[in-house]
C-alpha cells in the first residue's frame, strides 16, 4: 500500500509541543497521512515519560495508521540527532556515540536542522548518520526548502555519498503545519517496514512544489521552480518587513 508520513513530530511530552499523541494522530489522519514518526526532546524525558511515549504510540496505531516512537537528542558539537524508532534514553554524548546507540536500538538516525550549524559537519558524523534534513519546515521555510539547504546537503554527500535526505515537519503546533510528506510503498503500517524503507532509501520527499528522492535528487525543472518561488517569498518577506516598519 502507498503510505504518507510525517517525521520529527513533538507532542506535549516535549516542553514546546502543544498536542497530545492522540490529538496528533487524529489530526494527521484527517490530513490524509498514514504514519507519524515522533521526535520528542530527550532532555524533557525520563523513564516514565518514555514509557508514555511507547504506550501512546501503540495505543494510537492500528492497521490504517502507525505512530512510531522517536527521540531527539541534543549532543555535543552543537548538533541534534533524531532517533526514529528509539525507545530508550541515551545519555548526552558525542554524536557518533549517540548514533551508534540509536542503531543498536534498530533506529534511524537523522541530523536535525543542519541549517543551525551552517551545513558544516565533520566527516565522522556524516559517515555515522543515516540521513540529514534536506528540509526542516520549522527552520528552512514553510512552503519550499531553501536552495541553500539543497546545496548544503550536496556538500555533505561529498563526505558520505550514501547519506539520505529527509524532509521533516519538526512539528510543534498546527499553525506551523505544511502539507509535506515522506511517501513509500509498505506491506503493512507498522514500525519495522516503515523504518526498513527509510533505512534502505525506498521513499520520496514530496509537497505541492517539491519532490526529491531519498538521495536528495531534484529534477532540473523543479530546481528552477524552487529558485523562483524562493526569490518571490524573499521579496514578499522584505516587503512585509518594510510595511510593518513604516506603519508601526
Secondary structure, 3 states (H helix, E strand, C coil): CEEEEEEEECCCCCCCCCCCHHHHHHHHHHCCCCEEEECEEHHHCCHHHHHHHHHHHHHCCECCEEEECEEEEEECCCEEEEEECCCCCCCCCCHHHHHHHHHHCCCEEEECCHHHHCCCCCHHHHHHCCEEEEEEHHHHCCCCCCHHHHHHHHHHHHHCCCCEEEEECCECCHHHCCCCEEEEECCCCCHHHHHHHHHCCCCEEECCCCEEECCCCCCHHHHHHHHHHHHHHHHHHHHHHHHHHHHC
